[in-house]
Amino acid sequence: MHVFVTGATGHIGSAVVAELLEAGHRVTGLARSDEGAAALTASGATPHMGDLDDLDDLRDAAAAADGVIHLAFKHDFDDFVGAAQTDLRAVQALGEALVGTDKPFVSTSGTLSLAFAAPGRLATEDDTLPAGPRIDSENAVIALAERGVRSSVIRLSPLVHSDLDHHGFAHHLIETARDTRISAYIGDGSNRWPGLHTLDAAHLYRLALEKAPAGTRLHGVADEGVPFRDIARVIARHLGVPAVSIPAEQAGHFGFLGLFASLDNPTSSALTQKVLDWKPERPGLLEDLDAGHYFGE
């Protein structure tokens, strides 16, 4: 299958490209720079120069492929609403090119919003929200199933981790602890975040491309919910700083993550594992953090 991948040079995208190529697929990856194009060429993929703002180009690239995986997102937390609107326009453009073809379109969302859809309980793939940043993109992709697209959305854990991760949320927590000399959590730190290893995520994207039913929401989750204080304690131990509880009013300590640091987001992937015969096999979040590579050890 010839697959067009956006975000192909990123942390997760580069692993997805490798997974697809290893499985015998042909990959064209969206690249924004000569450096990114060179990395794709070196990996065995074909670079396609462009960005999320050129909607006509996205339509053309999607139409020329047998399937699309959409991972790119402008991670501008100073204008998250604007970034989400850009994502929605990109999703609509990619989807329009696939209408009536029954081709697969795998897009990306996150689990953190499910803290509002399923407060106080384990969230499942059946939980939804009517609207909101990134939720609008998710719902638009699912709706394409009624227009002849084999569409699916993977809701990723906030902590997708591995030695391939160089800019994700785990790094932000570590750098915040390093800079402030405390590894913080809010309140008693019992709120839970799910996690997933990068290579398990890459395998999930390939399986979704190959066989996810149309209109399917999937969960990129291995650890269903790791208490935030346990994450903070591992970071504290490796940095030699104290793990400290802070009140909710001081959530700004985490910078842009202050909006999310107190969210309780336990999430199941039981339905995803059943539908795709997918089982995460790589190290869990705490084990991976303890391996030391996040700390230059």
Backbone as CSV, one residue per row, in Angstrom:
resi,resn,N_x,N_y,N_z,CA_x,CA_y,CA_z,C_x,C_y,C_z
1,MET,0.847,-1.195,0.000,0.000,0.000,0.000,0.881,1.243,0.000
2,HIS,0.517,2.233,-0.798,1.216,3.512,-0.806,0.537,4.427,0.213
3,VAL,1.282,4.833,1.250,0.714,5.564,2.381,1.310,6.964,2.448
4,PHE,0.436,7.963,2.537,0.873,9.338,2.775,0.802,9.605,4.272
5,VAL,1.930,10.033,4.851,2.021,10.241,6.290,2.376,11.687,6.577
6,THR,1.521,12.382,7.321,1.886,13.714,7.808,2.553,13.547,9.176
7,GLY,3.414,14.496,9.530,4.164,14.345,10.774,5.184,13.224,10.691
8,ALA,5.617,12.923,9.482,6.443,11.731,9.242,7.841,11.834,9.819
9,THR,8.306,13.043,10.128,9.662,13.190,10.665,9.663,13.410,12.174
10,GLY,8.498,13.384,12.803,8.414,13.608,14.238,8.729,12.366,15.050
11,HIS,8.626,12.505,16.357,8.915,11.421,17.293,8.135,10.159,16.944
12,ILE,6.815,10.257,16.897,5.994,9.088,16.615,5.972,8.800,15.116
13,GLY,5.896,9.840,14.307,5.832,9.661,12.866,7.017,8.911,12.299
14,SER,8.222,9.197,12.786,9.397,8.501,12.267,9.336,7.014,12.593
15,ALA,8.785,6.675,13.766,8.623,5.261,14.125,7.535,4.607,13.276
16,VAL,6.473,5.348,12.972,5.403,4.829,12.112,5.941,4.559,10.710
17,VAL,6.732,5.485,10.178,7.315,5.297,8.851,8.162,4.024,8.814
18,ALA,9.002,3.840,9.832,9.843,2.640,9.893,9.001,1.372,9.965
19,GLU,7.926,1.412,10.758,7.024,0.265,10.891,6.362,-0.062,9.559
20,LEU,5.911,0.948,8.856,5.248,0.734,7.570,6.210,0.158,6.535
21,LEU,7.400,0.717,6.466,8.380,0.240,5.502,8.781,-1.201,5.790
22,GLU,8.948,-1.516,7.075,9.317,-2.876,7.459,8.236,-3.870,7.049
23,ALA,6.983,-3.419,7.059,5.858,-4.291,6.695,5.631,-4.360,5.182
24,GLY,6.451,-3.642,4.405,6.357,-3.716,2.955,5.529,-2.632,2.299
25,HIS,5.063,-1.657,3.070,4.313,-0.548,2.483,5.273,0.465,1.855
26,ARG,4.767,1.249,0.945,5.523,2.346,0.353,5.044,3.645,0.994
27,VAL,5.967,4.499,1.418,5.609,5.670,2.217,6.065,6.960,1.545
28,THR,5.136,7.909,1.470,5.460,9.293,1.146,5.196,10.113,2.405
29,GLY,6.198,10.836,2.864,6.072,11.579,4.113,6.116,13.075,3.905
30,LEU,5.229,13.786,4.583,5.215,15.245,4.507,6.433,15.800,5.242
31,ALA,7.176,16.671,4.576,8.372,17.280,5.168,8.299,18.787,5.005
32,ARG,8.682,19.504,6.062,8.643,20.966,6.023,10.019,21.571,5.756
33,SER,11.077,20.772,5.817,12.429,21.299,5.681,13.288,20.344,4.874
34,ASP,14.406,20.860,4.381,15.352,20.009,3.659,15.910,18.933,4.585
35,GLU,16.113,19.286,5.848,16.620,18.316,6.815,15.633,17.164,6.994
36,GLY,14.339,17.507,7.106,13.321,16.480,7.242,13.232,15.615,5.988
37,ALA,13.337,16.250,4.818,13.285,15.502,3.567,14.450,14.525,3.470
38,ALA,15.626,14.971,3.898,16.802,14.103,3.857,16.634,12.912,4.784
39,ALA,16.045,13.138,5.961,15.832,12.050,6.923,14.858,11.021,6.349
40,LEU,13.824,11.479,5.669,12.870,10.560,5.064,13.524,9.745,3.955
41,THR,14.304,10.412,3.116,15.000,9.708,2.043,15.939,8.647,2.605
42,ALA,16.652,8.997,3.665,17.584,8.054,4.284,16.858,6.847,4.863
43,SER,15.625,7.049,5.290,14.859,5.955,5.889,14.272,5.012,4.847
44,GLY,14.238,5.463,3.589,13.641,4.664,2.532,12.284,5.165,2.081
45,ALA,11.826,6.274,2.672,10.550,6.882,2.287,10.791,7.980,1.248
46,THR,9.718,8.440,0.625,9.783,9.523,-0.347,9.289,10.810,0.303
47,PRO,10.096,11.863,0.322,9.635,13.120,0.930,8.682,13.878,0.010
48,HIS,7.739,14.565,0.653,6.808,15.447,-0.056,6.863,16.781,0.663
49,MET,7.459,17.782,0.045,7.624,19.074,0.701,6.282,19.785,0.810
50,GLY,5.976,20.284,2.011,4.722,20.986,2.224,4.462,21.199,3.694
51,ASP,3.258,21.684,4.003,2.870,21.895,5.394,1.355,21.830,5.519
52,LEU,0.861,21.969,6.740,-0.571,21.812,6.999,-1.407,22.971,6.477
53,ASP,-0.776,24.071,6.116,-1.529,25.234,5.662,-1.866,25.182,4.178
54,ASP,-1.181,24.330,3.420,-1.429,24.237,1.979,-2.454,23.130,1.742
55,LEU,-3.719,23.489,1.800,-4.793,22.490,1.758,-4.915,21.815,0.397
56,ASP,-4.704,22.555,-0.668,-4.772,21.941,-1.999,-3.685,20.889,-2.156
57,ASP,-2.516,21.177,-1.640,-1.413,20.225,-1.717,-1.715,18.975,-0.900
58,LEU,-2.319,19.151,0.280,-2.697,17.996,1.097,-3.714,17.124,0.365
59,ARG,-4.688,17.762,-0.293,-5.683,17.002,-1.053,-5.017,16.183,-2.155
60,ASP,-4.094,16.806,-2.870,-3.423,16.119,-3.971,-2.606,14.940,-3.462
61,ALA,-1.887,15.141,-2.370,-1.048,14.074,-1.829,-1.905,12.917,-1.325
62,ALA,-3.023,13.223,-0.692,-3.914,12.174,-0.202,-4.543,11.411,-1.362
63,ALA,-4.951,12.140,-2.392,-5.598,11.492,-3.543,-4.652,10.545,-4.267
64,ALA,-3.359,10.839,-4.224,-2.373,10.021,-4.926,-1.984,8.772,-4.149
65,ALA,-2.438,8.652,-2.902,-2.052,7.536,-2.038,-3.176,6.518,-1.908
66,ASP,-2.811,5.341,-1.402,-3.800,4.299,-1.118,-4.362,4.410,0.293
67,GLY,-3.749,5.253,1.104,-4.197,5.463,2.472,-3.419,6.602,3.094
68,VAL,-3.964,7.176,4.175,-3.363,8.342,4.829,-3.275,8.101,6.324
69,ILE,-2.146,8.472,6.892,-1.991,8.543,8.347,-1.633,9.985,8.687
70,HIS,-2.446,10.597,9.536,-2.268,12.014,9.882,-1.773,12.136,11.326
71,LEU,-0.516,12.547,11.460,0.102,12.723,12.779,0.535,14.160,13.049
72,ALA,0.657,14.967,12.018,1.185,16.321,12.194,0.238,17.189,13.017
73,PHE,0.812,18.049,13.842,0.030,19.011,14.616,0.965,20.146,15.009
74,LYS,0.469,21.371,14.916,1.277,22.521,15.331,1.219,22.635,16.854
75,HIS,2.273,22.236,17.503,2.263,22.220,18.967,2.581,23.614,19.515
76,ASP,1.652,24.530,19.264,1.775,25.907,19.739,0.774,26.099,20.874
77,PHE,1.243,25.896,22.111,0.330,25.984,23.245,0.025,27.427,23.640
78,ASP,0.686,28.398,22.995,0.288,29.787,23.174,-0.961,30.105,22.362
79,ASP,-1.234,29.296,21.352,-2.438,29.450,20.537,-2.971,28.059,20.206
80,PHE,-3.361,27.319,21.241,-3.805,25.944,21.048,-5.082,25.893,20.211
81,VAL,-5.979,26.851,20.420,-7.220,26.881,19.641,-6.908,27.083,18.165
82,GLY,-5.978,27.989,17.870,-5.588,28.212,16.483,-4.949,26.981,15.869
83,ALA,-4.113,26.289,16.642,-3.480,25.062,16.152,-4.528,23.993,15.869
84,ALA,-5.537,23.911,16.732,-6.607,22.933,16.535,-7.440,23.265,15.305
85,GLN,-7.639,24.542,15.037,-8.384,24.944,13.845,-7.607,24.596,12.578
86,THR,-6.283,24.787,12.622,-5.441,24.383,11.498,-5.546,22.881,11.266
87,ASP,-5.562,22.125,12.354,-5.677,20.674,12.256,-7.011,20.277,11.644
88,LEU,-8.085,20.944,12.055,-9.411,20.628,11.510,-9.463,20.870,10.005
89,ARG,-8.903,21.989,9.571,-8.891,22.275,8.129,-8.073,21.223,7.372
90,ALA,-6.959,20.800,7.955,-6.128,19.782,7.307,-6.864,18.451,7.222
91,VAL,-7.529,18.075,8.313,-8.295,16.828,8.337,-9.403,16.856,7.283
92,GLN,-10.075,17.975,7.178,-11.150,18.093,6.194,-10.613,17.974,4.771
93,ALA,-9.439,18.589,4.526,-8.853,18.524,3.186,-8.418,17.103,2.846
94,LEU,-7.748,16.450,3.765,-7.314,15.071,3.534,-8.515,14.152,3.317
95,GLY,-9.533,14.346,4.144,-10.719,13.505,4.047,-11.473,13.690,2.752
96,GLU,-11.569,14.946,2.293,-12.288,15.222,1.049,-11.686,14.451,-0.120
97,ALA,-10.366,14.293,-0.111,-9.698,13.601,-1.209,-9.982,12.106,-1.207
98,LEU,-10.484,11.586,-0.095,-10.699,10.148,0.041,-12.166,9.744,-0.028
99,VAL,-13.066,10.703,-0.075,-14.499,10.398,-0.066,-14.866,9.465,-1.221
100,GLY,-15.598,8.402,-0.875,-16.079,7.474,-1.881,-15.080,6.440,-2.342
101,THR,-13.889,6.404,-1.742,-12.832,5.495,-2.201,-12.693,4.243,-1.331
102,ASP,-13.247,4.277,-0.113,-13.057,3.213,0.882,-11.600,3.054,1.291
103,LYS,-10.785,4.066,1.008,-9.388,4.030,1.444,-9.296,4.324,2.947
104,PRO,-8.247,3.835,3.621,-8.099,4.103,5.052,-7.549,5.493,5.332
105,PHE,-8.077,6.107,6.363,-7.600,7.404,6.857,-7.503,7.287,8.368
106,VAL,-6.272,7.257,8.868,-6.028,7.143,10.305,-5.555,8.488,10.820
107,SER,-6.307,9.088,11.719,-5.945,10.386,12.274,-5.607,10.249,13.757
108,THR,-5.263,11.372,14.361,-4.710,11.361,15.722,-5.445,12.340,16.621
109,SER,-5.736,11.894,17.830,-6.277,12.747,18.882,-5.557,12.367,20.180
110,GLY,-6.115,12.763,21.314,-5.482,12.451,22.590,-6.493,11.987,23.614
111,THR,-5.999,11.343,24.658,-6.899,10.834,25.694,-7.248,11.867,26.751
112,LEU,-6.455,12.937,26.891,-6.661,13.839,28.031,-8.061,14.451,28.062
113,SER,-8.652,14.674,26.890,-10.003,15.252,26.871,-11.018,14.325,27.522
114,LEU,-10.695,13.029,27.601,-11.629,12.076,28.191,-11.757,12.258,29.699
115,ALA,-10.857,13.032,30.300,-11.027,13.371,31.711,-12.342,14.116,31.927
116,PHE,-12.836,14.781,30.881,-14.108,15.505,30.965,-15.271,14.649,30.469
117,ALA,-14.980,13.717,29.567,-16.039,12.849,29.053,-16.374,11.720,30.014
118,ALA,-15.401,11.304,30.820,-15.598,10.166,31.728,-15.005,10.474,33.099
119,PRO,-15.494,11.533,33.760,-14.903,11.915,35.044,-15.086,10.840,36.107
120,GLY,-13.989,10.523,36.795,-14.060,9.610,37.920,-14.118,8.142,37.567
121,ARG,-13.933,7.813,36.292,-13.961,6.392,35.916,-13.007,6.132,34.763
122,LEU,-12.809,4.846,34.475,-11.949,4.434,33.378,-12.619,4.755,32.044
123,ALA,-11.982,5.582,31.242,-12.545,5.962,29.952,-12.350,4.845,28.936
124,THR,-13.309,4.712,28.034,-13.231,3.691,26.987,-13.344,4.346,25.614
125,GLU,-13.173,3.543,24.595,-13.269,4.018,23.222,-14.664,4.525,22.889
126,ASP,-15.667,4.131,23.645,-17.039,4.559,23.384,-17.348,5.945,23.935
127,ASP,-16.476,6.491,24.766,-16.705,7.820,25.324,-16.385,8.888,24.281
128,THR,-17.276,9.869,24.158,-17.093,10.931,23.169,-17.461,12.273,23.775
129,LEU,-17.051,13.319,23.095,-17.442,14.682,23.429,-18.021,15.329,22.174
130,PRO,-18.971,16.253,22.327,-19.627,16.823,21.146,-18.767,17.796,20.358
131,ALA,-17.875,18.513,21.040,-17.110,19.550,20.343,-15.962,20.013,21.222
132,GLY,-15.046,20.757,20.599,-13.914,21.313,21.330,-12.652,21.208,20.502
133,PRO,-11.572,21.913,20.914,-10.300,21.816,20.203,-9.838,20.364,20.107
134,ARG,-9.454,19.944,18.938,-9.051,18.588,18.570,-10.238,17.616,18.546
135,ILE,-11.225,17.825,19.410,-12.424,16.982,19.369,-13.152,17.179,18.041
136,ASP,-13.178,18.416,17.543,-13.839,18.681,16.264,-13.168,17.886,15.137
137,SER,-11.842,17.814,15.161,-11.125,17.030,14.150,-11.456,15.556,14.285
138,GLU,-11.459,15.066,15.518,-11.774,13.654,15.757,-13.163,13.317,15.219
139,ASN,-14.137,14.144,15.549,-15.504,13.876,15.104,-15.638,13.974,13.586
140,ALA,-14.886,14.879,12.975,-14.934,15.018,11.521,-14.393,13.772,10.827
141,VAL,-13.332,13.214,11.388,-12.766,12.003,10.799,-13.735,10.834,10.943
142,ILE,-14.320,10.676,12.106,-15.275,9.583,12.314,-16.465,9.727,11.359
143,ALA,-16.905,10.947,11.132,-18.054,11.184,10.244,-17.760,10.784,8.800
144,LEU,-16.491,10.734,8.409,-16.132,10.348,7.049,-16.506,8.896,6.743
145,ALA,-16.721,8.104,7.784,-17.136,6.712,7.571,-18.461,6.640,6.826
146,GLU,-19.298,7.663,6.966,-20.588,7.696,6.270,-20.446,8.179,4.829
147,ARG,-19.207,8.543,4.451,-18.984,9.080,3.096,-17.987,8.227,2.309
148,GLY,-17.881,6.975,2.700,-17.045,6.065,1.931,-15.572,6.148,2.208
149,VAL,-15.215,6.466,3.460,-13.815,6.461,3.870,-13.674,5.493,5.046
150,ARG,-12.659,4.640,5.020,-12.430,3.736,6.155,-11.625,4.506,7.210
151,SER,-12.332,5.372,7.907,-11.682,6.318,8.813,-11.580,5.776,10.239
152,SER,-10.518,6.155,10.916,-10.343,5.819,12.327,-9.500,6.899,12.991
153,VAL,-9.630,7.000,14.297,-8.868,7.968,15.072,-8.175,7.246,16.214
154,ILE,-6.890,7.493,16.378,-6.146,6.958,17.516,-5.993,8.065,18.549
155,ARG,-6.572,7.847,19.710,-6.381,8.765,20.833,-5.121,8.324,21.574
156,LEU,-4.091,9.133,21.492,-2.814,8.786,22.100,-2.748,9.188,23.569
157,SER,-2.045,8.387,24.349,-1.732,8.751,25.726,-0.919,10.042,25.727
158,PRO,-1.038,10.853,26.789,-0.231,12.076,26.848,1.262,11.783,26.957
159,LEU,1.602,10.618,27.507,3.007,10.242,27.642,3.304,9.060,26.729
160,VAL,3.701,9.382,25.495,4.234,8.379,24.575,5.743,8.442,24.737
161,HIS,6.333,7.357,25.187,7.698,7.404,25.718,8.606,6.371,25.073
162,SER,9.884,6.702,24.986,10.936,5.790,24.544,12.201,6.622,24.367
163,ASP,13.284,5.956,23.988,14.512,6.706,23.724,14.440,7.452,22.395
164,LEU,13.331,7.304,21.664,13.099,8.091,20.453,12.441,9.433,20.759
165,ASP,11.963,9.599,21.978,11.259,10.820,22.400,12.273,11.865,22.838
166,HIS,12.282,13.002,22.132,13.231,14.063,22.478,12.554,15.389,22.826
167,HIS,11.235,15.467,22.672,10.554,16.752,22.906,9.186,16.601,23.555
168,GLY,8.809,15.428,24.015,7.464,15.199,24.502,7.220,15.685,25.914
169,PHE,6.033,15.347,26.438,5.631,15.813,27.756,6.560,15.322,28.853
170,ALA,7.100,14.108,28.719,8.028,13.599,29.738,9.237,14.511,29.842
171,HIS,9.754,14.936,28.704,10.899,15.848,28.722,10.546,17.166,29.388
172,HIS,9.338,17.652,29.144,8.933,18.911,29.761,8.873,18.776,31.282
173,LEU,8.332,17.675,31.776,8.287,17.457,33.222,9.685,17.370,33.814
174,ILE,10.575,16.704,33.114,11.943,16.554,33.600,12.673,17.897,33.601
175,GLU,12.542,18.644,32.517,13.219,19.942,32.452,12.654,20.921,33.475
176,THR,11.354,20.851,33.728,10.764,21.705,34.759,11.341,21.357,36.125
177,ALA,11.456,20.079,36.411,12.037,19.643,37.695,13.500,20.038,37.790
178,ARG,14.218,19.906,36.699,15.637,20.277,36.706,15.804,21.780,36.949
179,ASP,14.973,22.582,36.315,15.092,24.042,36.425,14.647,24.560,37.787
180,THR,13.607,23.956,38.360,13.037,24.466,39.617,13.595,23.760,40.849
181,ARG,14.299,22.651,40.621,14.915,21.858,41.692,13.888,21.167,42.569
182,ILE,12.669,20.994,42.064,11.687,20.127,42.702,10.940,19.374,41.612
183,SER,10.536,18.153,41.911,9.692,17.388,41.004,8.292,17.400,41.605
184,ALA,7.425,18.178,41.006,6.148,18.503,41.639,4.999,17.627,41.141
185,TYR,3.990,17.519,41.989,2.690,16.971,41.625,1.653,17.792,42.375
186,ILE,0.417,17.769,41.913,-0.619,18.619,42.488,-1.436,17.837,43.511
187,GLY,-1.617,18.436,44.678,-2.382,17.779,45.741,-1.706,16.506,46.191
188,ASP,-2.486,15.424,46.278,-1.876,14.158,46.690,-1.294,13.388,45.516
189,GLY,-1.427,13.944,44.300,-0.814,13.322,43.129,-1.440,12.007,42.720
190,SER,-2.654,11.735,43.167,-3.290,10.459,42.845,-3.935,10.465,41.464
191,ASN,-4.027,11.644,40.821,-4.582,11.687,39.465,-3.687,10.882,38.517
192,ARG,-4.325,10.197,37.573,-3.617,9.224,36.757,-3.523,9.642,35.287
193,TRP,-2.354,9.354,34.718,-2.131,9.559,33.292,-1.790,8.231,32.640
194,PRO,-2.350,7.939,31.453,-1.953,6.740,30.721,-0.626,6.946,29.993
195,GLY,-0.031,5.841,29.574,1.233,5.901,28.846,1.309,4.825,27.778
196,LEU,2.221,5.022,26.818,2.402,4.066,25.723,3.806,4.214,25.159
197,HIS,4.456,3.087,24.902,5.778,3.107,24.286,5.650,3.467,22.809
198,THR,6.614,4.235,22.308,6.592,4.698,20.923,6.443,3.557,19.922
199,LEU,7.163,2.471,20.134,7.125,1.371,19.161,5.792,0.636,19.188
200,ASP,5.161,0.570,20.358,3.804,0.018,20.410,2.825,0.940,19.684
201,ALA,3.048,2.248,19.794,2.209,3.204,19.071,2.354,3.021,17.567
202,ALA,3.588,2.859,17.089,3.830,2.693,15.660,3.120,1.443,15.129
203,HIS,3.178,0.375,15.897,2.513,-0.862,15.480,0.997,-0.671,15.428
204,LEU,0.463,0.078,16.382,-0.972,0.353,16.404,-1.401,1.126,15.157
205,TYR,-0.621,2.126,14.757,-0.974,2.892,13.558,-0.993,1.996,12.323
206,ARG,-0.031,1.087,12.216,-0.030,0.198,11.048,-1.258,-0.707,11.039
207,LEU,-1.589,-1.275,12.186,-2.755,-2.148,12.247,-4.040,-1.379,11.934
208,ALA,-4.127,-0.148,12.428,-5.313,0.661,12.127,-5.417,0.921,10.630
209,LEU,-4.297,1.248,10.008,-4.281,1.463,8.559,-4.758,0.221,7.816
210,GLU,-4.285,-0.924,8.244,-4.538,-2.163,7.518,-5.932,-2.738,7.748
211,LYS,-6.483,-2.545,8.973,-7.725,-3.274,9.228,-8.728,-2.635,10.184
212,ALA,-8.537,-1.399,10.603,-9.534,-0.788,11.479,-10.850,-0.594,10.729
213,PRO,-11.969,-0.985,11.311,-13.269,-0.745,10.668,-13.555,0.749,10.539
214,ALA,-14.354,1.101,9.557,-14.700,2.508,9.345,-15.414,3.085,10.553
215,GLY,-15.031,4.312,10.915,-15.680,5.005,12.027,-15.264,4.517,13.393
216,THR,-14.009,4.072,13.526,-13.539,3.470,14.770,-12.670,4.433,15.569
217,ARG,-12.979,4.564,16.848,-12.097,5.262,17.781,-11.228,4.226,18.483
218,LEU,-9.931,4.485,18.513,-8.962,3.555,19.077,-8.137,4.252,20.140
219,HIS,-7.629,3.476,21.096,-6.844,4.057,22.180,-5.405,3.566,22.163
220,GLY,-4.491,4.515,22.046,-3.069,4.222,22.146,-2.653,4.251,23.604
221,VAL,-2.959,3.165,24.308,-2.754,3.095,25.760,-2.196,1.730,26.126
222,ALA,-1.132,1.720,26.926,-0.624,0.485,27.537,-0.858,0.560,29.039
223,ASP,-0.181,1.501,29.714,-0.472,1.767,31.127,-1.786,2.535,31.210
224,GLU,-2.788,1.961,31.856,-4.099,2.616,31.895,-4.091,3.902,32.715
225,GLY,-3.295,3.946,33.744,-3.278,5.155,34.560,-2.185,5.097,35.615
226,VAL,-1.118,5.862,35.399,-0.008,5.916,36.349,-0.197,7.152,37.225
227,PRO,-0.245,6.997,38.553,-0.409,8.173,39.410,0.676,9.215,39.134
228,PHE,0.269,10.458,39.036,1.196,11.533,38.694,2.320,11.615,39.723
229,ARG,2.012,11.335,40.982,3.062,11.406,42.001,4.137,10.356,41.777
230,ASP,3.750,9.189,41.205,4.741,8.150,40.935,5.681,8.591,39.814
231,ILE,5.135,9.277,38.832,5.973,9.839,37.769,6.934,10.858,38.359
232,ALA,6.400,11.742,39.217,7.230,12.771,39.837,8.335,12.160,40.693
233,ARG,8.047,11.067,41.368,9.043,10.446,42.246,10.180,9.805,41.466
234,VAL,9.868,9.199,40.325,10.944,8.648,39.486,11.834,9.774,38.977
235,ILE,11.223,10.856,38.518,11.999,12.001,38.045,12.849,12.560,39.174
236,ALA,12.269,12.681,40.357,13.005,13.218,41.514,14.221,12.368,41.826
237,ARG,14.043,11.057,41.811,15.146,10.156,42.151,16.304,10.289,41.167
238,HIS,15.994,10.398,39.903,17.059,10.487,38.896,17.755,11.845,38.898
239,LEU,17.031,12.882,39.265,17.637,14.224,39.287,18.235,14.580,40.633
240,GLY,17.946,13.783,41.663,18.437,14.100,42.996,17.775,15.317,43.599
241,VAL,16.463,15.484,43.321,15.689,16.595,43.874,14.506,16.003,44.621
242,PRO,13.863,16.779,45.510,12.705,16.248,46.230,11.453,16.202,45.364
243,ALA,10.601,15.218,45.610,9.260,15.184,45.036,8.348,15.946,45.981
244,VAL,7.648,16.956,45.480,6.940,17.903,46.337,5.500,18.085,45.857
245,SER,4.547,18.059,46.784,3.171,18.386,46.480,3.000,19.902,46.437
246,ILE,2.289,20.388,45.430,1.965,21.804,45.353,0.455,21.943,45.219
247,PRO,-0.118,23.064,45.651,-1.570,23.245,45.521,-1.972,23.538,44.086
248,ALA,-3.242,23.318,43.793,-3.750,23.525,42.438,-3.536,24.959,41.957
249,GLU,-3.539,25.925,42.896,-3.345,27.319,42.501,-1.953,27.566,41.928
250,GLN,-1.024,26.644,42.156,0.338,26.808,41.650,0.607,25.934,40.421
251,ALA,-0.453,25.526,39.737,-0.291,24.657,38.569,0.548,25.308,37.475
252,GLY,0.639,26.642,37.488,1.485,27.338,36.532,2.944,26.937,36.627
253,HIS,3.311,26.281,37.708,4.663,25.732,37.874,5.043,24.871,36.668
254,PHE,4.064,24.203,36.059,4.320,23.285,34.955,4.287,23.959,33.585
255,GLY,4.173,25.284,33.557,4.093,25.956,32.271,2.815,25.565,31.542
256,PHE,2.912,25.305,30.247,1.708,24.976,29.476,1.032,23.704,29.972
257,LEU,1.780,22.816,30.626,1.177,21.599,31.158,0.367,21.851,32.423
258,GLY,0.428,23.072,32.933,-0.370,23.402,34.107,-1.851,23.231,33.887
259,LEU,-2.295,23.334,32.625,-3.707,23.147,32.295,-4.137,21.695,32.453
260,PHE,-3.165,20.780,32.428,-3.485,19.354,32.389,-2.935,18.559,33.565
261,ALA,-2.025,19.150,34.344,-1.264,18.384,35.326,-2.117,17.771,36.428
262,SER,-3.302,18.310,36.672,-4.156,17.749,37.720,-5.268,16.858,37.165
263,LEU,-5.320,16.680,35.834,-6.387,15.879,35.247,-6.223,14.403,35.605
264,ASP,-7.338,13.773,35.923,-7.360,12.331,36.177,-7.859,11.666,34.899
265,ASN,-6.985,10.902,34.246,-7.270,10.417,32.895,-7.035,8.907,32.734
266,PRO,-7.554,8.081,33.658,-7.392,6.637,33.456,-8.149,6.204,32.207
267,THR,-7.488,5.423,31.360,-8.043,5.115,30.044,-7.764,3.662,29.676
268,SER,-8.776,3.003,29.163,-8.660,1.609,28.740,-8.404,1.517,27.234
269,SER,-7.687,0.482,26.839,-7.547,0.172,25.412,-8.059,-1.236,25.117
270,ALA,-8.922,-1.761,25.985,-9.395,-3.141,25.848,-10.088,-3.373,24.506
271,LEU,-10.946,-2.439,24.087,-11.649,-2.605,22.824,-10.692,-2.521,21.633
272,THR,-9.744,-1.610,21.714,-8.739,-1.483,20.658,-7.954,-2.777,20.501
273,GLN,-7.531,-3.336,21.642,-6.754,-4.569,21.587,-7.560,-5.703,20.973
274,LYS,-8.849,-5.741,21.282,-9.716,-6.799,20.743,-9.957,-6.617,19.245
275,VAL,-10.283,-5.399,18.838,-10.642,-5.139,17.444,-9.455,-5.360,16.506
276,LEU,-8.269,-4.954,16.930,-7.103,-5.015,16.051,-6.147,-6.151,16.382
277,ASP,-6.467,-6.945,17.413,-5.544,-7.983,17.872,-4.170,-7.369,18.144
278,TRP,-4.211,-6.257,18.864,-3.001,-5.493,19.216,-2.732,-5.647,20.689
279,LYS,-1.480,-5.896,21.049,-1.126,-5.994,22.450,0.196,-5.269,22.679
280,PRO,0.187,-4.225,23.521,1.446,-3.538,23.820,2.441,-4.495,24.466
281,GLU,3.694,-4.470,23.996,4.701,-5.404,24.467,5.949,-4.734,25.018
282,ARG,6.085,-3.441,24.831,7.317,-2.738,25.220,7.249,-2.308,26.688
283,PRO,8.365,-1.807,27.245,8.375,-1.387,28.655,7.311,-0.339,28.955
284,GLY,6.769,-0.412,30.177,5.809,0.576,30.632,6.476,1.892,30.967
285,LEU,5.665,2.891,31.312,6.159,4.251,31.529,7.199,4.328,32.640
286,LEU,6.884,3.822,33.826,7.814,3.960,34.947,9.101,3.181,34.692
287,GLU,8.974,2.004,34.093,10.167,1.221,33.764,11.043,1.968,32.762
288,ASP,10.407,2.580,31.776,11.158,3.294,30.751,11.825,4.536,31.328
289,LEU,11.120,5.268,32.189,11.744,6.414,32.854,12.924,5.966,33.703
290,ASP,12.754,4.850,34.385,13.813,4.355,35.268,15.019,3.833,34.503
291,ALA,14.853,3.564,33.194,15.980,3.077,32.406,17.089,4.122,32.280
292,GLY,16.748,5.393,32.470,17.762,6.433,32.541,18.001,7.229,31.285
293,HIS,17.528,6.790,30.127,17.857,7.497,28.900,17.272,8.896,28.847
294,TYR,16.171,9.129,29.558,15.605,10.478,29.612,16.497,11.447,30.379
295,PHE,17.414,10.914,31.138,18.248,11.747,32.003,19.706,11.762,31.556
296,GLY,19.955,11.233,30.350,21.320,11.222,29.828,22.209,10.226,30.527
297,GLU,21.630,9.186,31.105,22.414,8.198,31.849,22.810,7.033,30.953
